[in-house]
Amino acid sequence: MLKVIETKEKPVLDYERIYINSTQRALSEYDGTVSTARKLIFNAVRFFIHVDIDLYDRADLENLMDMSNALSMVIAKITPDDLMTIFPISKTYDGERYQMKDYFSAMEAVNAHGLHEPFKTANEARELLWEYWNRDIMEYQVKLMSIISAFNQFETGESLLERWIREKDIDLPVHRKYTDQNGNSYMVDGNGRSVPVVKSFPKHIKLLEGVQQ
C-alpha cells in the first residue's frame, strides 16, 4: 500500500553568510603566497556576488568599497595566468559579431599585459578585470558598480544613473527602490508617491484557489 510522504522544505542557503565566513577564514590563512591568494580571491569575489546591499547603510557600503580595494591589492600579487585558474575565461567566441567581449578579446587583454606577468598595482588588476570575460568576474564588477552608485546616493541624493540622466539632460522619470525593515520592497517616484513591489509568479506556477499572492 502506497503511503504519501510529506516533503520538507529545503532550508534556503544564505550564500552571503557562507562566503563572508569563508572569506574571513581565507584571510586568516593568507600569507602572501599564490595558493592562499587564490583562495582569498575566489571567496571574496563570490561574497560580493551574493551580498544584498538593499539593507546596507552608508557605513556598510563604505566598508564594502574598502574591501574591494583590498581585494584589488591581493589580485595585484598574482598573474593573469593565476587568475585564469581561479576564474577561467568563458569560451564564447562570437563577441565581434555582437560587439561585446568574448574569449578572444579577453585573451588579447591578457596577452597585452603578459600571461605570467604580475599585475603589480591594484589599478592594473582592475583594468584587466574590466576586459575579462567570466561570469563571476562580470557579476562582481556589476555589483561593485551598484555599491558605488548606492554610496553616491547616500552622499549626494543621486545614484550614478540619475546623475548621468541629469548631466545629459534626458527627460526620463526616475523611480527609486527601497526596502523596509521587514524586507518588503517598494518604489518611490519623483513626486514622492510609493507603490509596493509585487513579485510575480512564473507562468508555469498556478496559484491554488483561496491562496492570495
Secondary structure, 3 states (H helix, E strand, C coil): CCCCCCCCCCCCCCHHHHHHHHHHHHHHHCCCCHHHHHHHHHHHHHHHHHCCHHHCCHHHHHHHHHHHHHHHHHHCCCCHHHHHHHCCCCCCCCHHHHCCCCHHHHHHHHHHHCCCCCCCCHHHHHHHHHHCCCHHHHHHHHHHHHHHHHHHHHHHCCCHHHHHHHHCCCCCCCCEEEECCCCCEEEECCCCCEEECCCCCCCCCCCCCCCCC
